Structure formats: C-alpha cells, structure tokens
C-alpha cells in the first residue's frame, strides 16, 4: 500500500473515475434516450422511407369482346428485361452477360457493356419480349450459372388477334398500355384497371432484405368490354368496302356503318383504310410508302405523322360531309309529318327550279315531268324536293334538323365525334340555302348522324343513341354495367316513319336503287351523291357517294350506311359505287342474323344467285352445292378440300355463272376483261360466261338495256370466276 | 460510496488488513471452485468475467452487424468477417490469460524498447501508400494493424514508468513535465501527420489523465490549455483554414441537411439505426440499417446496430457493462501493490474508457464524426488481440493487488 497509490493519486483517480463513469456515461445515456425514445419514431419513419421501396405491379388490361364474346383485343403476358449492374461483379461476367443478351435480343453489345458499368440496380434494356425470347434468356442464365444481374419482370402487351379487323373502332395502346385511340382511349379507365404495389424492404442497393417485411397491394385488373359489334358482320362489311374502294378508285377513304335501328347498337363500323393495331406506327400501304418516298427529307416526319393520323381517324364519326340525296328521306319525313305533302302530292320537274335569282338544276336536265312525292323520291328529283323545302320554310326546317339530331352529337361512345356545320348557329338561313339544303347540300353532318337520323325512320320515329359498348364485365363475367340508352326523343310519328319506309322500299324495288333489292328481303334504301366543296384538286369536281338502306322494311333489323369519299373510278354516283358493297353485305348479314330469304324460281332467274361459301368443304360436296344452285363449278388443283373460291361468298352472279373452286395452290390462267360497254345486257352475260367470268348487272332504268359502265377496266387481267359489276342503262338517272 | 470506501481503507489501514483475510477467504473459496474449470486462481474474477462477457456480446453483435455486408459484398459468405474475429478472440483470450501470469513489473525495463519500436512504426507507416487519403494501416506479412495502437500502449507504459520513477519530483518542470513532453510531442505529431485526429485526441487525453493522476501541478494544464484554446479560437474565428474540420462541424450540427454538400451519410444512417431501435429494439439480428445503408456497420458504427437491435434497454445495459469494467479496472489499479501497477492499470483502463465514450459519442452524433472503434465490438483482429493482451496486464496487476491476500 505504501509503495502503491498515494492519497493524492487516489483523489485524482477518483475525480477521473467520477467524470468518466458518471458524467460521460450519463451524458451518453441521456443522448441515447433522446435519440431512441424521444425522436425514435421520427427516425424510424425516416429509416423506413429509405428502406421500403415500392415496385409497380401492372394490372392486366381488360379484354374487348365482340357481342358473341369473340376477343378482339386482349393482353398477353410479356417480360421486360432488366439489367442489374450492381450485382455483376466481375468484368468477365459483364462480358458474358453483354454477349449473351446481345445474341438473344440484338441490342448492341457496346451499349450493354456501357450499361453494365453504371452504378444502378435497375435498367430496363428491352421491353415486352415474348415468352420464346424470355425462355432463351432463362436458358442462358441457367446454362452460365448467372443468378444475379439479369431480371425478368412480368408485364402485359396488348394484342389484337383479328389484326386489322375493326382497328379504327378498337384503337390501340401505347407502350405503357395506355389507350391512344378508339375504344382503348374512350374506355381507358375501365380497361386499364388499377396499378398494384409491392412494398418491400430493400437494402441500399435495391435488392430485397431477407426479413419479413412485405406488403402487397395487388393490381386490380381491368374490366372487360362486351361490344355490340359483331366480328362476323364487321369482317363481311370490311371485305366488301375494301373491294369497293379499290374498284372505284376512292381517293379519300370510305366508311360503312351497320346499326340495329331499334336500339342504336353498332353492329359493324368499317373504315377503309384502317391500320393494324398490333403495329400502329407502321406504314405498310404501298401508296403511302410511295408518297413518303417522294416527300422531301425534311418534311418526311410530318408527312408520316399525317398519314398515321389519317389512318386512325374514324371517318364514320369524325368526318363532316354533305349527305346529298340521302337527305331527301328526311325532307319527305318532314313533309309528311307536317302534313304539307303526302305520297300523292304532285310536283312538276322541268329540269330546274328558280329560287330568287338562281336556278338549281335537276340531274335530269330534260326534267322528270309531272311526278308525285313517291316518284320524286324514287327518281331523286331535285326540283320536287326543293319546292317541298320551300313549303316547309326555314324555321320548321331547322326545328326538324335539330330534332333529327343533326345539330347535336349523337353521343356515340367513341372518341373524336364531329359536329355538324350549319348555315348559321341559330338556324338563320336564306331561301337559297334552304333550297340546296333540301337536296342535302351545303351543310355538313357526320355519317353517324345520318345513320342515326335514318334509324328514326326505320324504327318508327325514335331518335336512338348509337353505341358500341353493350356491357362492362369483370373478370368473373359478372356484368358491372350495361348500356341500353333510352331513345332521345320521338322525332316523327310512327305513321310518318312507316310511310317514308314504304317509299324507300319502293325505291329499292322499282326506283333508282332497285339493284339494291335482295330477293326474299324487303329492302328500303336511298342513294346519294353530293358535291364536295373542299376539293382535292381545284377545278375538278369531287363527289361523295353514299347509300343508305335498311331491311326488312316491315320490321327493320339492320340499317346500313355506305359512304365513299371522292371516287375517281368509272362512276362517282352513290348507286354504282356504294350499292354493290352494301347489297353484298346485306345479303350476308340478313341470313347471318337469322332472317332467311325465300327465293322463288322467277326471282332466282332475275336477280342471280348468291355465291355460297365453299371453303373448307370437300370437293365433291362443294361441287354438289354449286350445281344445285345452278352454278357451273370448275375444279382447279388436286386437293381434297376447297381452299379458295372465285367469286367469293355472298357475291351475286347470274344463274349458270361460273364458280372456280381451288383445291391447292395451282391457279387458273388469268383472263383479260373484255369491253362490255355498249353491249346489250344479255350479250354481255353471254360474253362473260364464255370467258369464265361472272356478271352482276345493276341499273335503274328498265327501258334502256345497254351497258353503260363496267366495274373492271377493259383488258385487265383477272382470275377466272371474277365478278364484273355492270350498270345497265343510264346510271346517272337515279339521283 | 466509492469515496467513502477508499477513505476507510487509507485511514484505518491496520483494521482493514485485519478484516480482509476473512473476506478473501470467501473469495479464495470461490476461486477454488473456479479452479476446477481450469482458470488459475489469483486474478480478479469480476473483471475477467466482464471481459469475457463483453467479448462474447461483442462477437455476437459483430456477426449480426457484419453478415449483410459479408453476404452482399463477399460472394454470399456471411461468415467472412466473423470467422477472422472469432479466431483472434480465441487467441486473444489465451494471450490474456498468458499475460496475466507474467509479472507486469518486467514491463518497466521494456518501456524504452517499446517506445522506440512504436516510433519506428509511426515513421514507417508514414511511408506507406495512403488508404482513403490516410496512412494508418500497416501490413506485416499476414498481420495488419495500426501502429497507433502500439503508440497508445507505449505512451501508457512509458508514462507509468517515468511517473513511478520521478514520483517525488512530479511537481517540478524538469521531472514532472519535460520527459513526458519529449515523448508525447513527437508521438502526437506523428499521429497528426497520418493524419489520425481521433487517436491524437485519445493520446492527448491519456497523457493528460496520467500526468494528472501522476501528480503534476494543476497550473501546467492551464499553461498548456490556454494557448491551445487561444489558437483554436483564432483558427475558428479568424481563418477558414479548418474547412475540413468546419464542414465536419456543419455536418455534425445538421446531419439531415443533405444540401450542405457535407457527406453526413454515415452519421445519418447511424442515427436512423439508433432511432429505429426505440425502447426494446427490433430484436437481435433484425437491424435493417445494416443492410448496406450503414457503411461498414461492423466497424466504428457497430453501436448503432446494437441500439437498433437491442433498443435503449440493451444499449444502456451494454453501457453499464462498460462502466462496470472501467470501475473494476480502476479499483484493481488503485489497489495495486506498486505505483507502477496503479499507473499502468489506470492508463489501460482509461484508454479503453476514452475510446468507449468517444465512439458512442460519435455514433450518437454527440460529437463530430471521427474514426474511433468500439473496444470489444468493432471488427479488427489485431486490435482485439492487443486489447485482450492489455486486459491480461490488468489481470496480472489484479493478481498482485491488495484485492488478494498473497
């Protein structure tokens, strides 16, 4: 002890010990108390903020079904390839991964190497790869024993199994699955669902921490749409329209609307030319490519987006056009409804009518002479309707114009619906305006407005709301919402509607559009040709050809409006351009919808035979069907089943016409189209039969029997069995 | 209580001596019991048990804190760090018991060679390539260590020796100040050159405490402190030369202000960890901050992980263990048979105490961030080995102290 510590040492040691143990340890304890207990929850929250990372979980976008639950748009599972450079340790692995992914995905290797050097743990290098490619990557990973560095994240890709079918209606989606056009836009929130979240604890480099801290908010998959659209009708209509557009050299596209006039359901809505929603940004049409090629480099991009925009534009609902003579059915309705005119009201057409200082000509320069309202409609006499219009007067005209829904949007559930363009906003118009308006000129409406207004005539006077979505269903098939909009109003009386329908039926039976008559069905129709004011080529007159029909007239099930913008073919008139596709479509649609036609012997001879579908049938069976119908089959090839036929199903050809049945890839020699113009109808049929071609004649005037136009040009090479539409008599007399 | 006890002993010496045998008989009895399981009698069992307990807790916490880093950054080998540490801990404990059997008084004669070796190392390390801008680490074959660890010990040893020798003349400048300055100034300068500010601070504090206990006149502290404080005030108030230190201070005051441009990541992550622990902690092994948020959580900031996993309760328990260890170290030292033993034991104990306090103060952002490891917890094999060897010296002192009869 004496040798050990002294008292002073002990005292001083004591001071040191006290300071160290009591003072400092107390300070530290208080500090910890402050940090852990007083501000503990705040720091814990802050720590959580950096530890918890949320990963977006994509919902599956809803399916778009047609009315028979045929999927038109659906989402397939695809994968995004994510590179996680932070987990790639060695340069050799970087090299291996870059090389491997380069081989599988085709991404430049330098780019991959560069990305793998980055300090990151999440770099998407390829989006939406299909399962084949994904499997290749999985195989590559397992083969080279790569556990970290490449990650595959599930995603969805929009897929349209019917390719171009109804593309304008369906629209398409962008890279993030957002709707960019058509129904995809209109019902984006319904289809899109809700994004889910996977909240999980992540370490500082972004991988999962192994402790149990995971909270998943599952994505809510999008709901499904069931359309009123029928994909069978849609494909019938698209096929016909496409053919008509090509044959008539229609420059500015065309559209066809098929509706159920009773409830406004859209059964088909075809726009030519559409696009392929699977590749919405691809321009594949040779004509467009040609245009692009001739565009100077600096304007190329602008032109390209113009073309793409034009393709997406829904001509049937966005375009504004003069309805032309089709509007005369509205004029007749107003006249009857107001009691100003009846079927027997007499008009006298002298080939023109003077309004104020201007004379408006009838298309028949010599005049139709005295005729009643039915005759005026059947002959589409301009002066008759102009004088009817003058009787109605501007105010009442505008009232009915509004009542028929031309001055409001129809409310169709598609984006981009256009509005009308009237002479003035409040309905003021000059008498000369009224005169041209009476024949459907100088005011613009949309095709869907015209079709909807015509529905009112077909359904007994009710203005329906056209719509294309029937139901919204969840993934279990439960109907969440169904759409059955009530008629907007009664526009004309049921009686007026019936009387106008009768006049239109007569027009299709013996009037200007009698070649639209389908044996066995009661078709009511009216064609129209209107002058375009916004000309494509200045100085040249451009027209819009259209045709409206519905059937059966006693209880209309289907209403169809066909519309071709700027036909530059043999004829620009509504009847020759639009009746063949409309009639061919109707001819298929009506039986498809369960309205079976009953032909008699006479009708068969007179109106020809509807070509049956022989594809997929056994050769013997196909032969038998053809012979039974009175057609002459020619079998080409050595196969057992029919793979192709000319003419196509639904086309109408004369009794005893040729049908070429192909059973394999071999093809018959092509035939040069002869000149039919100027021949008698019977001679034309004989000539066609001898060459193995088919003839379908249409014409408005029974007196004149000479062929005035033919649908295919002379000396064009076509397949045997091709149908050539000819117009008998003066095709110009019907409007 | 402590004070009273000490006074009692110094005042009534014979009485105390008479009383003790009975008390130590009991102790001896205990020792015999423990002897059965192979521990040599004579050393201070509470201190030894505290050391072993701290080593054990330290290893568990070190493993918990290190395995995410080991897993993510060392190819999935979760045992990358702990394996090494356990080996050194085992060797260290054997060394500790070995050292405890030697007569620590022999160290007196070794103080000059050890001092010279430590200076040589300090000079060599300055010639080494810098790691992260500092030269603190030396590699001798497979063994890597910080020469500053040896410096600290050599200062303690030489100070204890010289104070013991000059004890009667400690009040004079020539014997009480000059020899110590001759050792201390070059040592502290070389450390500052590395630079190793935290170790320099520890050495300064250690020297001051030892001289204080050694009995120098208190005015010397005033002589030294006044110009230093004046100089520091000048630097802080009238210059911006201490930008490095200043930005540290800025980061210290606002660890959550990310806009200042000061890298406070480690401090911030440490505080998140401590705060996340709350009262009871997230449970052993459940720290989240150790998942690469906290840089090197097994190193200087291991106490943050301790706080996060064991909570305030666990942290305070460990603080109490540390305090008890220091207290016991002081008791052993103060009762050493000779002055040299007292000074050496106090020096070692205080070195451990200073490091613990500074480390926890840094981790809890009580003082600005500087690199100080936590004894018994932080990763580092050689430093653990040296720590345990020094604990062995304290045990050796305890064998000869007045705690024991013979």
Interface residues (C-beta under 8 A of the other chain):
Chain A: X1 X3 X4 X5 X6 X7 X8 X9 X10 X12 X13 X14 X16 X17 X18 X20 X21 X24 X25 X27 X28 X29 X31 X32 X33 X35 X36 X37 X39 X40 X41 X42 X43 X44 X46 X47 X50 X51 X89 X201 X203 X204 X205 X207 X209 X211 X213
Chain B: X2 X3 X6 X10 X13 X68 X72 X75 X209 X212 X213 X214 X215 X256 X271 X272 X273 X274 X275 X276 X277 X278 X279 X286 X288 X289 X291 X292 X293 X307 X311 X312 X315 X316 X319 X322 X323 X326 X327 X330 X333 X334 X335 X336 X337 X338 X339 X341 X342 X346 X350 X353 X354 X357 X360 X361 X364 X366 X402
